[in-house]
């Protein structure tokens, strides 16, 4: 660690004839990390730095946001995403914020759209999301709707946001929009998408929708956000701002930016006047298995005793012939198998080839055109809310929340 600089000091870096300014974060092995005024971090030799200001000068200033009580009410339920993050000057990292005032400070334009209350449900990286937290999230959303919220905003990390949106789609019947939103790039980066995503998401939460959706950048430019149905959306890129895409159906709407005009497709579920319904039981002993050529059938034994398994098979819904006997044994023992496809587009049809017909004979359910991860979440919910295995089999073939379309385009 450096004895020359303190974290948060303002510094000037002069190196190879170039000069730039930023905030000193830390030093390791003689290399200093500096956050530039552009928002990007660089690593430079510590001897290239000159202190230009004290750490006190680097502290961000919060501005008190006055909420307009005449505007419609929107509840923010936070799970720990970076949509309202800010820079931690001790580490150079970004941290999530939870209070309504924190979020309004991060995205001040929100205060002109609605009045906000906030629920801090948890503070986790999205890869640490669990079915148990989904149940807490569903109950929190249900309570906020019953308390009079005209729309719900769920801030969530992007990596598993589609799983959570699918889970809420099955667990809550909502008369108002439940909008998941996140940020692909943190708030300290000049290319951050948090402001635009947040503004478009709130406008969607105030729109005529009555279902669970994901709102994120629709293109790489700052011109439009797409509104995706919670059971048809997938993260398709690790870092692009338009990473989220609707698979197997059309998007259910869009929000132009900066005008914030909301357009809804004809198949969008409209806002209602009824009471919300909550069915929060889940069977957690479910798994998803990705088949690959040469897969050892003995691997299935690792899931013996599980109540449900989603197979992500090849093409129309296949796996190797030598897998079928073990699938038949586990089905007979009470495990419900659902076949989906690694292709993502198109639907399952296990009646074309012998292997498929044998899988059906072993008890496998055709997963229609469900995304594999959506089928997993649905299987957890169906097994948690059905009274028998035969009822669960029937429910898996029914379209419950827009997860199945009856016709696939080619």
C-alpha positions as a Markdown table, in Angstrom:
| # | Residue | x | y | z |
|---|---|---|---|---|
| 1 | Unk | 0.0 | 0.0 | 0.0 |
| 2 | Unk | 1.1 | 3.5 | -0.7 |
| 3 | Unk | 2.2 | 5.9 | 2.1 |
| 4 | Unk | 2.1 | 8.9 | -0.2 |
| 5 | Unk | -1.6 | 9.0 | -1.1 |
| 6 | Unk | -4.9 | 8.3 | 0.7 |
| 7 | Unk | -7.9 | 6.7 | -1.0 |
| 8 | Unk | -10.0 | 9.5 | -2.4 |
| 9 | Unk | -7.2 | 12.0 | -3.0 |
| 10 | Unk | -7.5 | 13.9 | -6.3 |
| 11 | Unk | -4.4 | 13.3 | -8.4 |
| 12 | Unk | -2.8 | 14.2 | -11.7 |
| 13 | Unk | -1.1 | 11.4 | -13.7 |
| 14 | Unk | 1.7 | 12.4 | -16.1 |
| 15 | Unk | 3.0 | 9.5 | -18.1 |
| 16 | Unk | 4.8 | 9.2 | -21.5 |
| 17 | Unk | 4.0 | 12.9 | -22.4 |
| 18 | Unk | 0.3 | 12.5 | -21.5 |
| 19 | Unk | -1.6 | 14.0 | -18.5 |
| 20 | Unk | -4.9 | 13.2 | -17.0 |
| 21 | Unk | -6.7 | 13.7 | -13.7 |
| 22 | Unk | -8.7 | 11.4 | -11.4 |
| 23 | Unk | -9.2 | 10.0 | -8.0 |
| 24 | Unk | -6.6 | 7.8 | -6.3 |
| 25 | Unk | -8.1 | 4.4 | -5.1 |
| 26 | Unk | -5.2 | 2.1 | -4.1 |
| 27 | Unk | -1.7 | 0.8 | -4.9 |
| 28 | Unk | -0.6 | -2.8 | -5.4 |
| 29 | Unk | 2.9 | -3.9 | -6.4 |
| 30 | Unk | 3.9 | -0.3 | -7.2 |
| 31 | Unk | 0.9 | 0.2 | -9.6 |
| 32 | Unk | -1.7 | 2.7 | -8.6 |
| 33 | Unk | -5.4 | 2.4 | -9.5 |
| 34 | Unk | -6.9 | 5.8 | -10.5 |
| 35 | Unk | -10.5 | 6.5 | -11.4 |
| 36 | Unk | -10.5 | 9.0 | -14.2 |
| 37 | Unk | -13.0 | 11.8 | -14.4 |
| 38 | Unk | -14.5 | 9.9 | -17.4 |
| 39 | Unk | -15.5 | 7.1 | -15.0 |
| 40 | Unk | -12.9 | 4.5 | -16.2 |
| 41 | Unk | -10.2 | 3.1 | -14.0 |
| 42 | Unk | -6.5 | 2.9 | -15.1 |
| 43 | Unk | -3.4 | 1.3 | -13.6 |
| 44 | Unk | -0.3 | 3.5 | -13.6 |
| 45 | Unk | 3.1 | 3.6 | -11.8 |
| 46 | Unk | 2.6 | 5.4 | -8.5 |
| 47 | Unk | 5.5 | 7.7 | -9.2 |
| 48 | Unk | 3.6 | 9.2 | -12.1 |
| 49 | Unk | 1.0 | 10.7 | -9.8 |
| 50 | Unk | 0.9 | 14.1 | -8.2 |
| 51 | Unk | -1.7 | 15.0 | -5.5 |
| 52 | Unk | -3.9 | 17.9 | -6.4 |
| 53 | Unk | -6.6 | 17.8 | -3.7 |
| 54 | Unk | -7.6 | 16.3 | -0.4 |
| 55 | Unk | -9.8 | 13.3 | 0.0 |
| 56 | Unk | -12.6 | 15.4 | 1.5 |
| 57 | Unk | -13.0 | 17.1 | -1.9 |
| 58 | Unk | -13.8 | 13.8 | -3.5 |
| 59 | Unk | -16.8 | 12.9 | -1.4 |
| 60 | Unk | -20.0 | 12.9 | -3.5 |
| 61 | Unk | -22.7 | 15.4 | -2.4 |
| 62 | Unk | -26.3 | 14.2 | -1.9 |
| 63 | Unk | -29.1 | 16.5 | -2.8 |
| 64 | Unk | -32.4 | 16.2 | -0.9 |
| 65 | Unk | -35.1 | 15.3 | -3.3 |
| 66 | Unk | -38.6 | 16.6 | -2.6 |
| 67 | Unk | -41.3 | 14.1 | -3.7 |
| 68 | Unk | -44.5 | 15.4 | -5.3 |
| 69 | Unk | -47.3 | 13.8 | -3.4 |
| 70 | Unk | -49.8 | 14.5 | -6.2 |
| 71 | Unk | -48.1 | 12.1 | -8.5 |
| 72 | Unk | -49.0 | 8.4 | -8.7 |
| 73 | Unk | -47.4 | 5.9 | -6.3 |
| 74 | Unk | -44.7 | 3.5 | -7.4 |
| 75 | Unk | -43.0 | 1.1 | -5.0 |
| 76 | Unk | -39.4 | 0.2 | -5.5 |
| 77 | Unk | -38.4 | -3.3 | -4.3 |
| 78 | Unk | -34.6 | -3.6 | -4.2 |
| 79 | Unk | -32.7 | -6.9 | -4.4 |
| 80 | Unk | -29.3 | -5.4 | -4.8 |
| 81 | Unk | -28.8 | -4.5 | -8.5 |
| 82 | Unk | -26.5 | -1.8 | -9.8 |
| 83 | Unk | -29.3 | 0.3 | -11.2 |
| 84 | Unk | -29.0 | 2.8 | -8.4 |
| 85 | Unk | -25.4 | 2.3 | -7.5 |
| 86 | Unk | -22.8 | 4.9 | -6.6 |
| 87 | Unk | -19.1 | 5.0 | -6.2 |
| 88 | Unk | -17.4 | 3.8 | -3.0 |
| 89 | Unk | -14.4 | 6.0 | -2.9 |
| 90 | Unk | -12.6 | 3.7 | -0.5 |
| 91 | Unk | -12.5 | 0.8 | -2.9 |
| 92 | Unk | -13.4 | 2.3 | -6.3 |
| 93 | Unk | -16.3 | -0.2 | -6.4 |
| 94 | Unk | -19.9 | 0.6 | -6.8 |
| 95 | Unk | -22.5 | -0.2 | -4.2 |
| 96 | Unk | -26.2 | -0.6 | -4.4 |
| 97 | Unk | -28.6 | 1.9 | -2.7 |
| 98 | Unk | -31.9 | 1.1 | -1.2 |
| 99 | Unk | -33.8 | 4.1 | 0.2 |
| 100 | Unk | -36.1 | 5.9 | -2.1 |
| 101 | Unk | -34.0 | 9.1 | -1.5 |
| 102 | Unk | -30.8 | 7.2 | -2.5 |
| 103 | Unk | -32.4 | 6.0 | -5.8 |
| 104 | Unk | -33.8 | 9.4 | -6.5 |
| 105 | Unk | -30.4 | 10.9 | -5.9 |
| 106 | Unk | -28.9 | 8.4 | -8.4 |
| 107 | Unk | -31.6 | 9.1 | -11.0 |
| 108 | Unk | -33.1 | 12.6 | -10.1 |
| 109 | Unk | -35.4 | 12.6 | -13.1 |
| 110 | Unk | -37.5 | 9.9 | -11.5 |
| 111 | Unk | -39.0 | 12.4 | -9.1 |
| 112 | Unk | -40.9 | 14.2 | -11.9 |
| 113 | Unk | -42.7 | 10.9 | -12.9 |
| 114 | Unk | -44.0 | 9.5 | -9.6 |
| 115 | Unk | -43.8 | 9.5 | -5.8 |
| 116 | Unk | -41.8 | 6.6 | -4.5 |
| 117 | Unk | -41.6 | 4.3 | -1.5 |
| 118 | Unk | -38.9 | 1.7 | -1.2 |
| 119 | Unk | -38.5 | -1.8 | 0.2 |
| 120 | Unk | -35.0 | -3.1 | 0.8 |
| 121 | Unk | -35.6 | -6.9 | 0.4 |
| 122 | Unk | -31.9 | -7.9 | 0.2 |
| 123 | Unk | -28.5 | -6.9 | -1.0 |
| 124 | Unk | -27.1 | -9.7 | -3.0 |
| 125 | Unk | -25.3 | -10.4 | -6.2 |
| 126 | Unk | -27.8 | -11.9 | -8.6 |
| 127 | Unk | -26.0 | -15.2 | -8.8 |
| 128 | Unk | -26.9 | -15.6 | -5.1 |
| 129 | Unk | -30.6 | -15.4 | -5.8 |
| 130 | Unk | -32.5 | -18.5 | -4.5 |
| 131 | Unk | -36.1 | -19.8 | -4.7 |
| 132 | Unk | -36.5 | -18.9 | -1.0 |
| 133 | Unk | -35.7 | -15.2 | -1.9 |
| 134 | Unk | -38.2 | -15.4 | -4.8 |
| 135 | Unk | -40.9 | -16.3 | -2.2 |
| 136 | Unk | -39.9 | -13.2 | -0.1 |
| 137 | Unk | -39.9 | -11.1 | -3.2 |
| 138 | Unk | -43.3 | -12.3 | -4.3 |
| 139 | Unk | -44.8 | -11.5 | -0.8 |
| 140 | Unk | -43.2 | -8.1 | -0.8 |
| 141 | Unk | -44.6 | -7.2 | -4.3 |
| 142 | Unk | -48.0 | -8.6 | -3.2 |
| 143 | Unk | -48.0 | -6.5 | -0.1 |
| 144 | Unk | -47.0 | -3.3 | -2.0 |
| 145 | Unk | -49.8 | -3.8 | -4.5 |
| 146 | Unk | -52.4 | -4.3 | -1.8 |
| 147 | Unk | -51.1 | -1.1 | -0.1 |
| 148 | Unk | -52.0 | 0.9 | -3.2 |
| 149 | Unk | -49.0 | 1.0 | -5.4 |
| 150 | Unk | -50.0 | 1.7 | -8.9 |
| 151 | Unk | -46.8 | 0.1 | -10.3 |
| 152 | Unk | -43.9 | -1.9 | -8.9 |
| 153 | Unk | -40.3 | -1.5 | -9.8 |
| 154 | Unk | -37.9 | -4.4 | -9.0 |
| 155 | Unk | -34.2 | -3.5 | -9.1 |
| 156 | Unk | -32.2 | -6.6 | -9.8 |
| 157 | Unk | -28.8 | -7.7 | -11.0 |
| 158 | Unk | -29.0 | -8.7 | -14.7 |
| 159 | Unk | -27.4 | -12.1 | -14.7 |
| 160 | Unk | -30.4 | -14.0 | -13.2 |
| 161 | Unk | -33.1 | -11.3 | -13.6 |
| 162 | Unk | -34.9 | -13.4 | -16.2 |
| 163 | Unk | -35.2 | -16.3 | -13.8 |
| 164 | Unk | -36.7 | -14.0 | -11.1 |
| 165 | Unk | -39.1 | -12.4 | -13.6 |
| 166 | Unk | -40.3 | -15.8 | -14.7 |
| 167 | Unk | -40.8 | -16.8 | -11.1 |
| 168 | Unk | -42.9 | -13.7 | -10.3 |
| 169 | Unk | -44.9 | -14.4 | -13.4 |
| 170 | Unk | -46.1 | -17.7 | -12.0 |
| 171 | Unk | -46.3 | -16.7 | -8.3 |
| 172 | Unk | -48.3 | -13.4 | -8.6 |
| 173 | Unk | -51.4 | -12.6 | -10.6 |
| 174 | Unk | -51.1 | -8.8 | -10.7 |
| 175 | Unk | -53.5 | -6.1 | -11.8 |
| 176 | Unk | -50.6 | -3.5 | -12.1 |
| 177 | Unk | -47.3 | -3.6 | -13.9 |
| 178 | Unk | -44.4 | -5.4 | -12.1 |
| 179 | Unk | -41.3 | -4.1 | -13.8 |
| 180 | Unk | -37.9 | -5.7 | -13.4 |
| 181 | Unk | -35.0 | -3.3 | -14.3 |
| 182 | Unk | -31.2 | -3.5 | -14.1 |
| 183 | Unk | -28.1 | -1.9 | -15.4 |
| 184 | Unk | -25.5 | -3.6 | -17.5 |
| 185 | Unk | -22.9 | -0.9 | -16.8 |
| 186 | Unk | -22.4 | 0.7 | -13.4 |
| 187 | Unk | -23.4 | 4.2 | -12.6 |
| 188 | Unk | -19.8 | 5.5 | -12.5 |
| 189 | Unk | -19.2 | 4.7 | -16.2 |
| 190 | Unk | -20.0 | 7.2 | -18.9 |
| 191 | Unk | -21.7 | 4.5 | -20.9 |
| 192 | Unk | -24.0 | 3.5 | -18.0 |
| 193 | Unk | -27.5 | 2.5 | -18.9 |
| 194 | Unk | -29.0 | 3.1 | -15.4 |
| 195 | Unk | -30.6 | 6.4 | -16.0 |
| 196 | Unk | -32.4 | 5.5 | -19.2 |
| 197 | Unk | -33.4 | 2.1 | -18.0 |
| 198 | Unk | -34.7 | 3.5 | -14.8 |
| 199 | Unk | -36.7 | 6.3 | -16.5 |
| 200 | Unk | -38.2 | 3.9 | -19.0 |
| 201 | Unk | -39.0 | 1.3 | -16.4 |
| 202 | Unk | -41.0 | 3.8 | -14.2 |
| 203 | Unk | -43.0 | 5.0 | -17.2 |
| 204 | Unk | -43.8 | 1.3 | -17.9 |
| 205 | Unk | -44.8 | 0.9 | -14.3 |
| 206 | Unk | -47.3 | 3.7 | -14.8 |
| 207 | Unk | -48.6 | 2.3 | -18.1 |
| 208 | Unk | -51.7 | 0.3 | -18.9 |
| 209 | Unk | -49.9 | -3.1 | -18.4 |
| 210 | Unk | -51.0 | -5.7 | -15.9 |
| 211 | Unk | -48.2 | -8.3 | -15.9 |
| 212 | Unk | -44.6 | -9.0 | -15.0 |
| 213 | Unk | -42.1 | -7.6 | -17.5 |
| 214 | Unk | -38.4 | -6.8 | -17.9 |
| 215 | Unk | -37.5 | -3.3 | -19.2 |
| 216 | Unk | -33.9 | -2.8 | -20.6 |
| 217 | Unk | -32.1 | -1.0 | -23.5 |
| 218 | Unk | -33.6 | -2.1 | -26.8 |
| 219 | Unk | -30.6 | -1.1 | -28.9 |
| 220 | Unk | -27.0 | -0.1 | -28.2 |
| 221 | Unk | -28.0 | 3.6 | -28.6 |
| 222 | Unk | -29.9 | 5.7 | -26.1 |
| 223 | Unk | -33.1 | 5.8 | -28.1 |
| 224 | Unk | -35.5 | 3.0 | -26.9 |
| 225 | Unk | -36.1 | 0.5 | -24.2 |
| 226 | Unk | -37.8 | -2.8 | -24.9 |
| 227 | Unk | -40.6 | -4.3 | -22.7 |
| 228 | Unk | -40.2 | -8.0 | -22.5 |
| 229 | Unk | -42.7 | -10.5 | -21.0 |
| 230 | Unk | -41.3 | -12.1 | -17.9 |
| 231 | Unk | -41.5 | -15.6 | -19.2 |
| 232 | Unk | -40.1 | -15.0 | -22.7 |
| 233 | Unk | -37.0 | -13.0 | -22.0 |
| 234 | Unk | -33.3 | -14.1 | -21.9 |
| 235 | Unk | -30.0 | -12.3 | -21.3 |
| 236 | Unk | -28.2 | -13.0 | -24.6 |
| 237 | Unk | -24.9 | -11.0 | -24.1 |
| 238 | Unk | -22.5 | -10.6 | -21.2 |
| 239 | Unk | -22.0 | -6.8 | -21.5 |
| 240 | Unk | -24.0 | -5.2 | -24.3 |
| 241 | Unk | -26.6 | -2.7 | -23.1 |
| 242 | Unk | -29.2 | -4.4 | -25.3 |
| 243 | Unk | -28.4 | -7.8 | -23.9 |
| 244 | Unk | -32.0 | -8.8 | -23.2 |
| 245 | Unk | -34.1 | -10.2 | -26.0 |
| 246 | Unk | -37.5 | -11.8 | -26.2 |
| 247 | Unk | -37.3 | -15.3 | -27.5 |
| 248 | Unk | -40.0 | -17.1 | -29.4 |
| 249 | Unk | -42.5 | -14.2 | -29.4 |
| 250 | Unk | -42.7 | -10.5 | -30.1 |
| 251 | Unk | -41.8 | -7.9 | -27.5 |
| 252 | Unk | -44.9 | -6.6 | -25.7 |
| 253 | Unk | -44.0 | -3.0 | -25.9 |
| 254 | Unk | -41.3 | -0.2 | -26.1 |
| 255 | Unk | -40.5 | 3.1 | -24.5 |
| 256 | Unk | -38.8 | 5.8 | -26.6 |
| 257 | Unk | -36.1 | 7.9 | -25.0 |
| 258 | Unk | -36.0 | 10.7 | -24.0 |
| 259 | Unk | -39.6 | 11.3 | -24.8 |
| 260 | Unk | -40.7 | 8.4 | -22.6 |
| 261 | Unk | -43.6 | 7.5 | -24.8 |
| 262 | Unk | -44.9 | 4.0 | -24.1 |
| 263 | Unk | -46.3 | 1.7 | -26.9 |
| 264 | Unk | -47.9 | -1.6 | -26.0 |
| 265 | Unk | -48.4 | -4.6 | -28.4 |
| 266 | Unk | -51.8 | -6.1 | -28.8 |
| 267 | Unk | -50.9 | -9.2 | -26.9 |
| 268 | Unk | -49.8 | -7.3 | -23.8 |
| 269 | Unk | -51.9 | -8.0 | -20.7 |
| 270 | Unk | -53.7 | -4.8 | -19.7 |
| 271 | Unk | -54.0 | -3.2 | -16.3 |
| 272 | Unk | -56.9 | -4.5 | -14.2 |
| 273 | Unk | -59.0 | -3.5 | -11.2 |
| 274 | Unk | -59.0 | -6.7 | -9.3 |
| 275 | Unk | -57.1 | -7.8 | -6.2 |
| 276 | Unk | -53.6 | -9.4 | -6.7 |
| 277 | Unk | -53.3 | -13.1 | -6.1 |
| 278 | Unk | -50.3 | -14.8 | -4.5 |
| 279 | Unk | -49.4 | -18.5 | -4.8 |
| 280 | Unk | -45.9 | -18.6 | -3.3 |
| 281 | Unk | -45.3 | -22.4 | -2.8 |
| 282 | Unk | -42.3 | -23.8 | -4.6 |
| 283 | Unk | -40.7 | -27.3 | -4.8 |
| 284 | Unk | -37.0 | -26.6 | -4.7 |
| 285 | Unk | -35.9 | -30.1 | -5.4 |
| 286 | Unk | -35.9 | -29.5 | -9.2 |
| 287 | Unk | -33.0 | -29.3 | -11.6 |
| 288 | Unk | -32.0 | -28.5 | -15.1 |
| 289 | Unk | -29.7 | -30.8 | -17.0 |
| 290 | Unk | -27.9 | -29.8 | -20.3 |
| 291 | Unk | -27.5 | -32.9 | -22.4 |
| 292 | Unk | -24.2 | -33.3 | -24.4 |
| 293 | Unk | -23.0 | -36.0 | -26.7 |
| 294 | Unk | -21.5 | -38.9 | -24.8 |
| 295 | Unk | -23.2 | -37.9 | -21.5 |
| 296 | Unk | -22.9 | -40.8 | -19.0 |
| 297 | Unk | -26.5 | -41.9 | -17.9 |
| 298 | Unk | -25.1 | -42.5 | -14.5 |
| 299 | Unk | -24.8 | -38.8 | -14.0 |
| 300 | Unk | -28.6 | -38.7 | -13.7 |
| 301 | Unk | -28.3 | -40.6 | -10.5 |
| 302 | Unk | -26.9 | -37.5 | -8.8 |
| 303 | Unk | -30.5 | -36.2 | -9.0 |
| 304 | Unk | -32.2 | -39.3 | -7.6 |
| 305 | Unk | -35.0 | -38.3 | -5.3 |
| 306 | Unk | -35.6 | -35.0 | -7.1 |
| 307 | Unk | -39.2 | -34.1 | -7.8 |
| 308 | Unk | -38.6 | -32.6 | -11.2 |
| 309 | Unk | -35.9 | -32.4 | -13.9 |
| 310 | Unk | -35.9 | -30.2 | -17.0 |
| 311 | Unk | -33.8 | -31.7 | -19.8 |
| 312 | Unk | -32.3 | -29.2 | -22.3 |
| 313 | Unk | -32.0 | -31.6 | -25.2 |
| 314 | Unk | -30.8 | -31.4 | -28.7 |
| 315 | Unk | -32.9 | -30.2 | -31.7 |
| 316 | Unk | -36.5 | -31.2 | -31.5 |
| 317 | Unk | -35.9 | -32.5 | -27.9 |
| 318 | Unk | -33.6 | -35.5 | -27.9 |
| 319 | Unk | -30.8 | -37.1 | -25.8 |
| 320 | Unk | -28.8 | -40.2 | -26.3 |
| 321 | Unk | -30.6 | -43.6 | -26.5 |
| 322 | Unk | -28.6 | -44.9 | -23.6 |
| 323 | Unk | -30.1 | -42.2 | -21.3 |
| 324 | Unk | -33.7 | -43.5 | -21.7 |
| 325 | Unk | -33.6 | -46.5 | -19.4 |
| 326 | Unk | -32.4 | -44.4 | -16.5 |
| 327 | Unk | -35.0 | -41.7 | -17.3 |
| 328 | Unk | -37.7 | -44.4 | -17.3 |
| 329 | Unk | -36.5 | -45.7 | -13.9 |
| 330 | Unk | -36.5 | -42.2 | -12.3 |
| 331 | Unk | -39.9 | -41.4 | -13.8 |
| 332 | Unk | -41.3 | -44.6 | -12.3 |
| 333 | Unk | -39.9 | -43.5 | -9.0 |
| 334 | Unk | -41.8 | -40.2 | -9.1 |
| 335 | Unk | -39.5 | -37.7 | -10.9 |
| 336 | Unk | -41.2 | -35.5 | -13.4 |
| 337 | Unk | -39.1 | -35.0 | -16.6 |
| 338 | Unk | -39.8 | -32.1 | -19.0 |
| 339 | Unk | -37.9 | -31.9 | -22.3 |
| 340 | Unk | -36.9 | -28.5 | -23.8 |
| 341 | Unk | -34.4 | -27.7 | -26.5 |
| 342 | Unk | -30.9 | -26.1 | -26.5 |
| 343 | Unk | -32.0 | -24.4 | -29.8 |
| 344 | Unk | -34.1 | -21.8 | -27.9 |
| 345 | Unk | -36.1 | -21.0 | -31.0 |
| 346 | Unk | -38.8 | -23.5 | -32.2 |
| 347 | Unk | -40.7 | -26.1 | -30.2 |
| 348 | Unk | -40.2 | -29.6 | -29.0 |
| 349 | Unk | -41.6 | -32.5 | -31.0 |
| 350 | Unk | -40.6 | -35.9 | -29.8 |
| 351 | Unk | -42.8 | -37.8 | -32.2 |
| 352 | Unk | -40.6 | -37.4 | -35.3 |
| 353 | Unk | -37.7 | -39.8 | -34.5 |
| 354 | Unk | -37.6 | -43.1 | -32.6 |
| 355 | Unk | -35.5 | -41.6 | -29.8 |
| 356 | Unk | -38.2 | -39.0 | -29.1 |
| 357 | Unk | -41.0 | -41.5 | -29.1 |
| 358 | Unk | -39.0 | -43.6 | -26.7 |
| 359 | Unk | -38.5 | -40.6 | -24.4 |
| 360 | Unk | -42.3 | -40.0 | -24.4 |
| 361 | Unk | -42.8 | -43.7 | -23.5 |
| 362 | Unk | -40.3 | -43.2 | -20.6 |
| 363 | Unk | -42.6 | -40.5 | -19.2 |
| 364 | Unk | -41.0 | -37.3 | -20.5 |
| 365 | Unk | -43.3 | -34.3 | -21.1 |
| 366 | Unk | -42.8 | -32.2 | -24.2 |
| 367 | Unk | -41.9 | -28.7 | -23.1 |
| 368 | Unk | -43.5 | -27.0 | -26.2 |
| 369 | Unk | -41.5 | -23.8 | -26.9 |
| 370 | Unk | -40.6 | -22.9 | -23.3 |
| 371 | Unk | -37.1 | -21.6 | -22.6 |
| 372 | Unk | -35.3 | -24.2 | -20.5 |
| 373 | Unk | -34.8 | -21.9 | -17.5 |
| 374 | Unk | -38.5 | -20.8 | -17.6 |
| 375 | Unk | -39.5 | -24.5 | -17.7 |
| 376 | Unk | -37.4 | -25.1 | -14.6 |
| 377 | Unk | -39.0 | -22.2 | -12.7 |
| 378 | Unk | -42.5 | -23.3 | -13.8 |
| 379 | Unk | -41.8 | -26.9 | -12.7 |
| 380 | Unk | -40.9 | -25.7 | -9.2 |
| 381 | Unk | -44.1 | -23.7 | -9.1 |
| 382 | Unk | -46.3 | -26.4 | -10.6 |
| 383 | Unk | -45.0 | -29.1 | -8.2 |
| 384 | Unk | -45.5 | -26.7 | -5.3 |
| 385 | Unk | -49.1 | -25.9 | -6.3 |
| 386 | Unk | -50.6 | -29.1 | -7.6 |
| 387 | Unk | -52.3 | -31.9 | -5.7 |
| 388 | Unk | -51.1 | -34.8 | -7.7 |
| 389 | Unk | -48.4 | -35.8 | -10.3 |
| 390 | Unk | -51.1 | -36.2 | -13.0 |
| 391 | Unk | -52.3 | -32.6 | -12.3 |
| 392 | Unk | -48.7 | -31.4 | -12.4 |
| 393 | Unk | -48.2 | -33.1 | -15.8 |
| 394 | Unk | -51.3 | -31.4 | -17.2 |
| 395 | Unk | -50.3 | -27.9 | -15.8 |
| 396 | Unk | -46.8 | -28.2 | -17.5 |
| 397 | Unk | -48.5 | -28.5 | -20.9 |
| 398 | Unk | -50.8 | -25.5 | -20.3 |
| 399 | Unk | -49.9 | -21.9 | -21.0 |
| 400 | Unk | -50.1 | -20.3 | -17.6 |
| 401 | Unk | -48.2 | -17.0 | -17.9 |
| 402 | Unk | -47.3 | -16.5 | -21.6 |
| 403 | Unk | -44.5 | -19.0 | -21.4 |
| 404 | Unk | -46.0 | -21.2 | -24.2 |
| 405 | Unk | -47.1 | -20.0 | -27.6 |
| 406 | Unk | -49.2 | -22.4 | -29.6 |
| 407 | Unk | -47.7 | -21.6 | -32.9 |
| 408 | Unk | -44.0 | -21.2 | -33.8 |
| 409 | Unk | -42.9 | -18.9 | -36.7 |
| 410 | Unk | -40.3 | -20.2 | -39.1 |
